[in-house]
Amino acid sequence: MIQVSPESVKDLLQNNHDVSIVDVREVEEVEQGKIPSAIHIPLRLLEFRMHELDKSKDYIMVCRSGARSGQATALLEQHGYRVKNMSGGMLAWDGKVI
């Protein structure tokens, strides 16, 4: 599993790179703030909604601490998606949130 630091994700966003972020936290967690461009698919629904993702894109998975997004990364890798896990999750994120 490929890990990416929150600092690297922030740099990609600040430099206007095409970054696709999937936040796998629960609704009440996301209501407290998420990375602005992130799409929200709770981990428990990811298996049923992965068809909404494009296999030709690269994705960065995010959760609270990095554990659930690690599970999401492993699941999507098994299905042929190109994914990375943001280490430390939102606890390590010091960038903009909405």
N, CA, C and O of each residue as an XYZ file, in Angstrom:
392
protein
N       0.840     -1.179      0.000
C       0.000      0.000      0.000
C       0.889      1.248      0.000
O       1.826      1.374      0.789
N       0.566      2.138     -0.892
C       1.324      3.389     -0.990
C       0.738      4.401     -0.008
O      -0.474      4.617      0.033
N       1.620      5.018      0.783
C       1.226      6.041      1.740
C       1.657      7.409      1.198
O       2.689      7.533      0.539
N       0.858      8.414      1.484
C       1.200      9.785      1.111
C       0.968     10.654      2.347
O      -0.011     10.473      3.071
N       1.867     11.585      2.573
C       1.751     12.434      3.758
C       0.707     13.532      3.544
O       0.440     13.928      2.409
N       0.125     14.016      4.633
C      -0.800     15.150      4.520
C      -0.128     16.365      3.872
O      -0.769     17.100      3.122
N       1.154     16.576      4.158
C       1.879     17.696      3.568
C       1.953     17.570      2.048
O       1.813     18.561      1.331
N       2.174     16.345      1.557
C       2.222     16.120      0.106
C       0.867     16.376     -0.533
O       0.785     16.949     -1.620
N      -0.198     15.951      0.143
C      -1.552     16.184     -0.381
C      -1.829     17.681     -0.435
O      -2.367     18.185     -1.420
N      -1.458     18.386      0.628
C      -1.663     19.840      0.678
C      -0.896     20.522     -0.456
O      -1.426     21.423     -1.106
N       0.338     20.102     -0.694
C       1.140     20.664     -1.789
C       0.479     20.421     -3.139
O       0.434     21.318     -3.981
N      -0.032     19.218     -3.347
C      -0.713     18.908     -4.612
C      -1.916     19.826     -4.813
O      -2.127     20.356     -5.904
N      -2.699     20.010     -3.756
C      -3.881     20.875     -3.850
C      -3.503     22.332     -4.085
O      -4.126     23.013     -4.900
N      -2.486     22.813     -3.376
C      -2.066     24.210     -3.510
C      -1.486     24.498     -4.890
O      -1.563     25.629     -5.369
N      -0.913     23.500     -5.527
C      -0.315     23.682     -6.847
C      -1.264     23.279     -7.971
O      -0.847     23.047     -9.105
N      -2.554     23.201     -7.628
C      -3.620     22.951     -8.602
C      -3.453     21.663     -9.395
O      -3.846     21.594    -10.559
N      -2.874     20.648     -8.774
C      -2.808     19.344     -9.423
C      -4.189     18.702     -9.350
O      -4.954     18.949     -8.418
N      -4.493     17.881    -10.341
C      -5.772     17.174    -10.352
C      -5.696     16.048     -9.325
O      -5.154     14.978     -9.602
N      -6.240     16.299     -8.145
C      -6.183     15.349     -7.042
C      -7.605     14.911     -6.712
O      -8.482     15.742     -6.476
N      -7.821     13.606     -6.698
C      -9.125     13.063     -6.323
C      -9.003     12.447     -4.939
O      -8.288     11.464     -4.743
N      -9.712     13.039     -3.983
C      -9.654     12.605     -2.594
C     -11.004     12.005     -2.221
O     -12.058     12.572     -2.512
N     -10.949     10.843     -1.569
C     -12.160     10.188     -1.083
C     -12.067     10.114      0.438
O     -11.140      9.516      0.984
N     -13.030     10.723      1.111
C     -13.101     10.723      2.568
C     -14.050      9.600      2.983
O     -15.228      9.617      2.627
N     -13.535      8.621      3.739
C     -14.326      7.447      4.103
C     -14.857      7.505      5.542
O     -15.302      6.489      6.075
N     -14.814      8.678      6.169
C     -15.338      8.814      7.529
C     -16.865      8.788      7.513
O     -17.493      8.846      6.456
N     -17.436      8.702      8.690
C     -18.887      8.722      8.835
C     -19.411     10.154      8.682
O     -18.655     11.120      8.791
N     -20.702     10.271      8.430
C     -21.346     11.563      8.168
C     -21.056     12.572      9.268
O     -20.685     13.710      8.979
N     -21.220     12.172     10.526
C     -21.029     13.118     11.629
C     -19.580     13.594     11.723
O     -19.332     14.703     12.196
N     -18.625     12.784     11.284
C     -17.224     13.206     11.281
C     -16.984     14.234     10.172
O     -16.301     15.236     10.385
N     -17.542     13.982      9.003
C     -17.365     14.878      7.859
C     -18.046     16.220      8.119
O     -17.578     17.253      7.638
N     -19.135     16.215      8.868
C     -19.828     17.462      9.201
C     -18.937     18.413     10.001
O     -19.182     19.619     10.020
N     -17.915     17.884     10.654
C     -16.982     18.708     11.425
C     -15.921     19.338     10.525
O     -15.141     20.175     10.979
N     -15.888     18.944      9.262
C     -14.968     19.519      8.294
C     -14.269     18.467      7.477
O     -13.910     17.402      7.979
N     -14.077     18.779      6.194
C     -13.379     17.878      5.289
C     -12.498     18.680      4.352
O     -12.650     19.896      4.233
N     -11.587     18.006      3.692
C     -10.738     18.645      2.686
C     -11.669     19.134      1.576
O     -12.515     18.368      1.115
N     -11.537     20.384      1.136
C     -12.506     20.980      0.216
C     -12.871     20.162     -1.025
O     -14.048     20.105     -1.381
N     -11.934     19.546     -1.676
C     -12.251     18.841     -2.924
C     -12.645     17.384     -2.712
O     -12.950     16.687     -3.679
N     -12.647     16.912     -1.476
C     -12.906     15.493     -1.201
C     -14.357     15.118     -1.465
O     -15.281     15.886     -1.197
N     -14.528     13.911     -1.999
C     -15.875     13.346     -2.090
C     -16.054     12.432     -0.887
O     -15.092     11.844     -0.393
N     -17.280     12.320     -0.427
C     -17.546     11.547      0.782
C     -18.234     10.233      0.424
O     -19.338     10.220     -0.119
N     -17.555      9.127      0.741
C     -18.151      7.798      0.648
C     -17.760      7.059      1.928
O     -16.613      6.632      2.056
N     -18.677      6.899      2.872
C     -18.338      6.200      4.110
C     -17.780      4.802      3.813
O     -18.216      4.137      2.873
N     -16.825      4.376      4.615
C     -16.182      3.078      4.399
C     -17.200      1.951      4.291
O     -17.051      1.061      3.454
N     -18.230      1.978      5.125
C     -19.217      0.902      5.120
C     -20.000      0.831      3.808
O     -20.619     -0.192      3.516
N     -19.979      1.903      3.016
C     -20.687      1.927      1.729
C     -19.762      1.814      0.529
O     -20.230      1.704     -0.604
N     -18.465      1.839      0.760
C     -17.505      1.895     -0.345
C     -17.640      0.724     -1.304
O     -17.584      0.906     -2.520
N     -17.818     -0.472     -0.768
C     -17.943     -1.655     -1.619
C     -19.121     -1.514     -2.594
O     -19.059     -1.997     -3.725
N     -20.178     -0.858     -2.150
C     -21.383     -0.711     -2.959
C     -21.354      0.510     -3.870
O     -22.150      0.614     -4.803
N     -20.429      1.439     -3.594
C     -20.367      2.672     -4.390
C     -19.078      2.821     -5.185
O     -18.880      3.836     -5.854
N     -18.195      1.823     -5.121
C     -16.913      1.953     -5.825
C     -17.103      2.137     -7.325
O     -16.220      2.674     -7.994
N     -18.233      1.702     -7.863
C     -18.503      1.883     -9.294
C     -18.591      3.374     -9.667
O     -18.502      3.720    -10.845
N     -18.762      4.247     -8.680
C     -18.811      5.688     -8.926
C     -17.416      6.264     -9.190
O     -17.287      7.393     -9.665
N     -16.380      5.490     -8.881
C     -15.001      5.939     -9.071
C     -14.491      5.484    -10.432
O     -14.916      4.455    -10.956
N     -13.579      6.262    -10.992
C     -13.018      6.020    -12.318
C     -11.671      5.314    -12.171
O     -10.749      5.855    -11.560
N     -11.557      4.115    -12.726
C     -10.312      3.346    -12.598
C      -9.126      3.995    -13.312
O      -7.982      3.607    -13.077
N      -9.380      4.968    -14.171
C      -8.274      5.630    -14.869
C      -7.690      6.786    -14.047
O      -6.682      7.373    -14.440
N      -8.317      7.118    -12.908
C      -7.841      8.208    -12.049
C      -7.067      7.653    -10.863
O      -7.201      6.484    -10.500
N      -6.252      8.521    -10.270
C      -5.561      8.212     -9.023
C      -6.377      8.809     -7.880
O      -6.884      9.925     -7.986
N      -6.498      8.059     -6.789
C      -7.269      8.510     -5.633
C      -6.405      8.505     -4.378
O      -5.515      7.671     -4.211
N      -6.693      9.456     -3.508
C      -6.089      9.503     -2.183
C      -7.218      9.287     -1.191
O      -8.211     10.015     -1.195
N      -7.057      8.283     -0.341
C      -8.075      7.923      0.632
C      -7.767      8.600      1.972
O      -6.613      8.657      2.397
N      -8.816      9.113      2.631
C      -8.660      9.866      3.876
C      -9.706      9.399      4.890
O     -10.852      9.122      4.537
N      -9.289      9.318      6.153
C     -10.225      9.080      7.259
C      -9.761      9.915      8.450
O      -9.068     10.916      8.265
N     -10.121      9.531      9.633
C      -9.735     10.299     10.826
C      -8.257     10.127     11.143
O      -7.547     11.108     11.365
N      -7.788      8.863     11.164
C      -6.411      8.611     11.597
C      -5.552      7.862     10.583
O      -4.336      7.776     10.753
N      -6.155      7.326      9.546
C      -5.416      6.571      8.539
C      -5.731      5.090      8.524
O      -5.336      4.389      7.591
N      -6.437      4.592      9.540
C      -6.744      3.159      9.615
C      -7.867      2.759      8.652
O      -7.702      1.832      7.859
N      -8.998      3.448      8.721
C     -10.114      3.112      7.817
C      -9.754      3.393      6.368
O     -10.130      2.641      5.469
N      -9.022      4.487      6.145
C      -8.622      4.774      4.764
C      -7.636      3.712      4.266
O      -7.578      3.435      3.068
N      -6.870      3.124      5.169
C      -6.007      2.005      4.794
C      -6.825      0.805      4.353
O      -6.481      0.139      3.376
N      -7.913      0.526      5.073
C      -8.814     -0.557      4.674
C      -9.442     -0.259      3.309
O      -9.555     -1.140      2.457
N      -9.846      0.995      3.120
C     -10.446      1.404      1.848
C      -9.436      1.269      0.710
O      -9.779      0.814     -0.381
N      -8.187      1.666      0.970
C      -7.132      1.561     -0.031
C      -6.933      0.107     -0.429
O      -6.845     -0.200     -1.618
N      -6.860     -0.788      0.542
C      -6.677     -2.215      0.257
C      -7.843     -2.769     -0.558
O      -7.632     -3.528     -1.503
N      -9.063     -2.398     -0.201
C     -10.248     -2.864     -0.925
C     -10.209     -2.410     -2.383
O     -10.410     -3.208     -3.298
N      -9.951     -1.128     -2.584
C      -9.946     -0.601     -3.951
C      -8.789     -1.166     -4.768
O      -8.948     -1.425     -5.961
N      -7.626     -1.362     -4.144
C      -6.502     -1.979     -4.854
C      -6.880     -3.363     -5.366
O      -6.522     -3.731     -6.484
N      -7.596     -4.124     -4.558
C      -8.028     -5.467     -4.953
C      -8.946     -5.432     -6.176
O      -9.050     -6.415     -6.911
N      -9.596     -4.313     -6.384
C     -10.527     -4.179     -7.510
C      -9.933     -3.378     -8.670
O     -10.652     -2.959     -9.577
N      -8.628     -3.170     -8.630
C      -7.943     -2.563     -9.763
C      -7.873     -1.046     -9.784
O      -7.541     -0.465    -10.817
N      -8.179     -0.386     -8.668
C      -8.090      1.065     -8.608
C      -6.683      1.494     -8.218
O      -5.961      0.763     -7.540
N      -6.305      2.694     -8.658
C      -5.006      3.281     -8.296
C      -5.230      4.210     -7.112
O      -5.783      5.300     -7.257
N      -4.795      3.765     -5.944
C      -5.089      4.493     -4.709
C      -3.872      4.609     -3.801
O      -2.956      3.788     -3.833
N      -3.902      5.667     -2.989
C      -2.890      5.903     -1.958
C      -3.633      6.226     -0.669
O      -4.754      6.733     -0.698
N      -3.011      5.933      0.440
C      -3.582      6.219      1.750
C      -2.884      7.436      2.349
O      -1.655      7.479      2.408
N      -3.667      8.435      2.798
C      -3.066      9.583      3.463
C      -2.762      9.200      4.906
O      -3.672      8.997      5.711
N      -1.490      9.104      5.220
C      -1.066      8.701      6.554
C      -1.466      9.741      7.590
O      -1.374     10.945      7.351
N      -1.908      9.260      8.737
C      -2.285     10.160      9.828
C      -3.688     10.716      9.727
O      -4.208     11.250     10.708
N      -4.314     10.606      8.572
C      -5.686     11.057      8.385
C      -5.904     12.532      8.713
O      -4.974     13.339      8.685
N      -7.145     12.857      9.021
C      -7.503     14.249      9.309
C      -6.886     14.745     10.614
O      -6.766     15.952     10.820
N      -6.496     13.828     11.493
C      -5.795     14.257     12.714
C      -4.467     14.932     12.377
O      -3.995     15.793     13.120
N      -3.871     14.538     11.259
C      -2.573     15.100     10.844
C      -2.731     16.235      9.832
O      -1.747     16.874      9.459
N      -3.949     16.485      9.390
C      -4.209     17.510      8.367
C      -4.214     18.899      8.989
O      -4.936     19.141      9.955
N      -3.418     19.811      8.446
C      -3.445     21.188      8.943
C      -3.807     22.170      7.833
O      -3.623     23.380      7.968
N      -4.320     21.629      6.746
C      -4.729     22.479      5.629
C      -6.166     22.939      5.787
O      -6.784     22.764      6.838
N      -6.675     23.522      4.738
C      -8.023     24.072      4.713
C      -9.067     22.958      4.836
O      -8.888     21.865      4.299
N     -10.148     23.249      5.546
C     -11.305     22.357      5.639
C     -12.564     23.162      5.382
O     -12.610     24.367      5.626
N     -13.587     22.476      4.886
C     -14.878     23.145      4.697
C     -15.929     22.401      5.491
O     -17.098     22.786      5.481
